[in-house]
Amino acid sequence: MMMFAQGAKNIIISEVQTANETGIEDAFGARHAWVELENTSFSTYNVRGMYIATDKAVLNAQLSAPERIKKMSVIPSGDDRTNLGARKHLLLFLNANPANSLLHLSAPVKQGASQWIALYNANGVELIDSITVPALSADASYTLADSKWTVRAADEVTPGVSNSIITDAPRKSKIDRFKENDPHGFAMAFMAMGIVFMCLTLLWLFFWLFGLLMRHIETAKKVVHRQPIKPITKTVEMTAEIGHKTSNILQEGFDKKGIDMEVYMAVIGMALRQYEDDVHDVESGVITIKPKDTEWDDEYTQMTHFHNPVLPSTPHSSNIPTTPEFI
């Protein structure tokens, strides 16, 4: 029961018309006084079984629930429109014949005089909402808008829709409102200039950042090609080449079982040591030829080659060659 009572508290009376002469008609073309209910919650609630009272006698606390219900008009079930969605409205005709429609109630309403109207819960005891409507002129309504009750003229009545909407109020376009607020066009001029300067500023900022990025890229490229990165790259390439050659030498050494593997290892170690000491394969690139005298143009030698007389034995004859000598 508590849950249903909390849901019923969200149903309020939002608009009342007691003198409907040229206003809204029912399905039979007849005009009746009416009361509008609104669901102020964001969930659906069915108002069937609730009561509308227009007789202040129901306020007597001495009345039992059945006695009070006899003085009120029940909202019957069977019509889908009584299932009020969030922020929806329901129009109930008063002073009407309930046989015409489920939304026609027999609750009496006095025209041209003050009228009290109340909404009771389905138990016939709990008062949900009530309002005292002042005497209204023809087709005027008593309306709750922005938490305030006001009397609205016939052209401002809003049955079945939100009371914040005034149907006959002409709405001006944004262009018309702008013209009224800026008749000389100064605001438009400043706005246009501001947009142009803002676009130019954004373009300058974009190209400045782009140029900064490109300069950093060029600097990075120059750093990559500078020393000592280049020698390091060369060293890595030489190390890879030596490793490849070493692998080939070792493979050949393994294939030639007659050669000790330690010899290959010693040679490889020496080569690596020389490379580390930067003395391996260092050539000046200059070829030097040292002269050597072969005495090929010596006449004496040529003559003794063809004429070799037998000389008498002398103490120093052992120093003279006895056979021709080719140089």
C-alpha positions in Angstrom: 0.0 0.0 0.0 2.8 2.4 0.8 4.2 2.0 -2.7 0.9 2.8 -4.3 0.5 5.8 -2.0 3.9 7.2 -3.1 3.0 6.8 -6.7 -0.4 8.6 -6.2 1.4 11.6 -4.7 2.9 12.4 -8.1 -0.6 13.0 -9.6 -1.7 16.6 -9.3 -4.5 18.9 -10.5 -2.9 21.2 -13.1 -5.7 23.0 -14.9 -9.4 23.6 -14.4 -12.1 25.2 -16.6 -15.5 25.7 -15.1 -17.3 27.6 -17.9 -16.6 25.9 -21.2 -18.7 27.6 -23.8 -16.6 27.7 -27.0 -13.7 25.5 -25.9 -12.9 21.8 -26.2 -15.6 19.3 -27.1 -16.1 15.7 -26.2 -16.6 12.9 -28.7 -20.3 13.8 -28.9 -19.7 17.4 -29.7 -20.8 18.6 -26.3 -18.9 21.0 -24.1 -18.4 20.4 -20.4 -16.4 21.7 -17.5 -13.2 19.8 -17.2 -10.2 19.1 -14.9 -6.8 18.2 -16.0 -4.5 15.7 -14.1 -0.7 15.6 -14.6 1.8 12.9 -13.7 4.8 14.8 -12.4 7.0 11.7 -12.0 9.3 10.0 -14.6 7.4 6.7 -14.2 4.0 5.5 -15.4 1.0 5.5 -12.9 -2.6 4.4 -13.5 -5.1 6.7 -12.0 -8.1 4.3 -12.3 -9.9 3.9 -9.0 -9.0 7.4 -7.8 -11.8 9.9 -7.0 -12.7 13.5 -8.0 -14.7 15.5 -5.4 -16.3 18.9 -5.8 -18.3 18.8 -2.5 -16.4 20.1 0.5 -18.6 17.9 2.7 -16.1 15.1 2.1 -13.6 17.0 4.3 -15.7 15.9 7.3 -13.4 13.6 9.3 -16.5 12.0 10.9 -17.5 10.4 7.6 -16.6 6.8 7.0 -14.9 5.8 3.8 -18.0 4.4 2.1 -20.0 7.6 3.1 -17.3 9.8 1.6 -17.1 7.7 -1.6 -20.8 8.2 -2.2 -20.2 12.0 -2.4 -17.3 11.6 -5.0 -16.9 10.4 -8.6 -14.6 7.5 -9.3 -12.3 7.4 -12.3 -13.3 4.1 -13.9 -11.0 1.4 -15.3 -11.1 0.2 -18.9 -9.6 3.2 -20.7 -5.9 3.1 -21.6 -5.7 6.9 -21.2 -5.9 6.5 -17.5 -2.4 4.9 -17.6 -0.5 8.1 -17.3 3.1 8.1 -18.6 5.9 10.4 -17.3 4.9 14.1 -17.6 1.6 13.1 -19.3 -1.8 14.7 -18.8 -5.4 13.4 -18.6 -8.5 15.4 -19.2 -11.7 14.5 -17.3 -15.1 16.0 -18.1 -17.2 17.1 -15.2 -21.0 17.7 -15.0 -21.2 15.0 -17.6 -23.0 11.6 -18.0 -20.7 8.7 -17.1 -22.6 6.6 -19.7 -21.1 8.6 -22.5 -17.5 7.8 -21.8 -15.2 6.4 -19.1 -13.7 9.9 -18.9 -17.1 11.5 -18.2 -17.7 12.1 -14.5 -20.9 13.2 -12.7 -19.1 15.5 -10.2 -21.1 18.8 -10.2 -19.5 22.1 -11.0 -21.0 25.6 -10.6 -20.4 28.1 -13.4 -19.6 31.8 -12.6 -18.8 31.0 -9.0 -15.9 29.8 -6.9 -15.4 26.0 -7.1 -13.5 23.6 -4.9 -12.1 20.5 -6.6 -10.1 17.7 -4.9 -8.4 14.4 -5.9 -8.6 11.4 -3.5 -6.7 8.2 -3.5 -8.4 4.9 -4.4 -9.1 4.2 -0.7 -11.5 7.2 -0.5 -9.7 8.5 2.6 -6.3 10.0 1.5 -6.5 13.5 0.0 -3.9 13.7 -2.8 -4.5 17.3 -4.1 -7.1 20.0 -4.0 -7.6 23.6 -5.3 -10.1 26.3 -5.0 -10.9 27.8 -8.4 -12.0 31.4 -8.5 -15.0 32.5 -10.5 -13.9 32.3 -14.1 -15.2 34.0 -17.2 -16.3 32.1 -20.2 -13.6 29.8 -21.6 -11.0 31.0 -19.1 -9.0 28.5 -17.1 -7.2 28.3 -13.7 -3.8 27.0 -14.5 -0.7 25.8 -12.6 2.4 26.9 -14.4 5.9 27.1 -13.0 4.5 26.2 -9.5 2.1 29.2 -9.6 -1.6 29.3 -10.2 -2.9 31.9 -12.6 -6.0 32.7 -14.6 -5.6 32.3 -18.3 -7.7 33.8 -21.0 -9.5 31.6 -23.5 -6.7 32.0 -26.1 -4.1 30.7 -23.6 -5.9 27.6 -22.4 -3.9 24.4 -22.8 -6.1 21.3 -22.2 -4.2 18.0 -22.3 -0.7 19.5 -22.9 2.0 21.2 -20.8 0.8 24.4 -19.3 4.2 26.0 -20.1 3.1 26.1 -23.8 1.0 29.1 -24.9 -0.3 28.2 -28.3 -1.1 31.6 -29.6 2.2 33.3 -28.6 4.1 34.1 -31.9 7.7 33.0 -31.8 10.2 35.1 -33.5 13.0 33.6 -35.5 16.6 33.9 -34.3 17.3 36.3 -37.2 14.5 38.6 -36.2 15.6 38.6 -32.5 19.2 39.3 -33.6 18.0 42.3 -35.7 16.1 43.7 -32.7 19.2 43.4 -30.4 21.6 44.7 -33.0 19.8 47.2 -35.3 23.0 48.8 -36.6 25.0 45.6 -37.3 28.0 46.4 -35.0 27.8 43.1 -33.2 27.6 41.3 -36.5 30.7 43.1 -37.7 32.7 42.3 -34.6 31.6 38.7 -34.7 32.7 38.3 -38.4 36.1 39.9 -37.7 36.6 37.8 -34.7 35.9 34.6 -36.7 38.3 35.7 -39.4 41.1 36.5 -37.0 40.5 33.3 -35.1 40.9 31.2 -38.3 44.1 33.1 -39.2 45.5 32.5 -35.8 44.7 28.8 -36.0 46.4 28.6 -39.4 49.5 30.4 -38.2 49.7 28.1 -35.2 49.3 25.0 -37.4 52.1 26.0 -39.8 54.4 27.1 -37.0 54.1 23.7 -35.3 54.5 22.0 -38.7 57.7 23.9 -39.4 59.1 23.2 -35.9 58.4 19.5 -36.5 60.2 19.5 -39.8 63.2 21.3 -38.4 63.5 18.7 -35.7 63.3 15.9 -38.3 66.1 17.5 -40.3 68.3 17.9 -37.2 67.8 14.3 -36.3 68.8 13.3 -39.8 72.0 15.3 -39.6 72.9 13.8 -36.2 72.5 10.3 -37.6 75.1 10.9 -40.3 77.6 12.6 -38.0 80.7 11.0 -36.3 81.0 8.9 -34.2 77.9 7.2 -35.3 79.3 6.4 -38.8 82.5 4.7 -37.5 80.4 2.7 -35.1 78.2 1.6 -38.0 81.4 0.6 -39.9 82.7 -1.3 -36.9 79.4 -3.2 -36.7 79.6 -4.1 -40.4 83.2 -5.2 -40.1 82.4 -7.3 -37.0 79.6 -9.0 -38.9 81.9 -9.7 -41.8 84.6 -11.2 -39.5 82.1 -13.3 -37.9 80.9 -14.6 -41.2 84.5 -15.4 -42.3 85.2 -17.0 -39.0 82.3 -19.3 -39.4 83.5 -20.3 -42.8 87.0 -20.9 -41.5 85.8 -23.0 -38.7 83.6 -25.0 -41.0 86.5 -25.6 -43.3 88.6 -26.6 -40.3 86.1 -29.1 -39.2 86.0 -30.6 -42.7 89.8 -30.9 -42.8 90.3 -33.3 -39.9 94.1 -33.3 -40.4 94.4 -29.6 -39.2 94.1 -28.9 -35.5 91.2 -26.7 -34.6 93.3 -24.8 -32.0 95.4 -23.4 -34.9 92.3 -21.8 -36.4 91.2 -20.4 -33.1 94.6 -18.9 -32.5 94.6 -17.2 -35.9 91.1 -15.9 -35.3 92.1 -14.5 -31.9 95.1 -12.8 -33.4 93.1 -11.3 -36.2 90.6 -9.9 -33.7 93.3 -8.6 -31.5 95.0 -6.8 -34.4 91.6 -5.3 -35.4 91.0 -4.0 -31.9 94.5 -2.5 -31.8 93.8 -0.8 -35.2 96.9 -2.3 -36.8 95.3 -4.9 -39.0 95.7 -4.3 -42.8 97.0 -0.8 -42.4 98.8 0.1 -45.6 100.3 3.5 -46.5 99.4 3.1 -50.2 103.0 4.1 -51.3 105.2 1.6 -53.2 108.9 2.0 -52.6 111.6 0.4 -54.8 115.1 0.2 -53.3 117.9 0.3 -56.0 120.3 -2.6 -56.1 123.5 -2.5 -58.2 123.8 -5.7 -60.2 126.9 -4.5 -62.2 125.4 -5.6 -65.4 127.1 -2.7 -67.3 130.6 -3.2 -65.9 133.0 -3.7 -68.8 135.5 -5.5 -66.9 133.0 -8.1 -65.9 131.8 -8.4 -69.4 135.4 -8.9 -70.7 136.3 -11.4 -68.1 133.2 -13.3 -69.0 134.5 -13.9 -72.6 138.3 -13.8 -71.9 139.4 -15.8 -68.9 143.3 -16.5 -69.3 145.1 -18.8 -67.0 147.0 -16.6 -64.6 150.1 -17.8 -62.9 149.8 -18.9 -59.5 150.4 -16.1 -57.1 150.0 -15.8 -53.4 146.7 -13.9 -54.1 145.5 -16.0 -57.0 142.9 -17.7 -54.8 140.8 -14.5 -54.8 140.3 -14.5 -58.5 137.4 -16.7 -59.8 138.4 -19.4 -62.3 134.9 -19.9 -63.7 132.6 -17.4 -65.3 130.0 -15.9 -62.9 126.7 -14.6 -64.0 125.3 -11.8 -62.1 
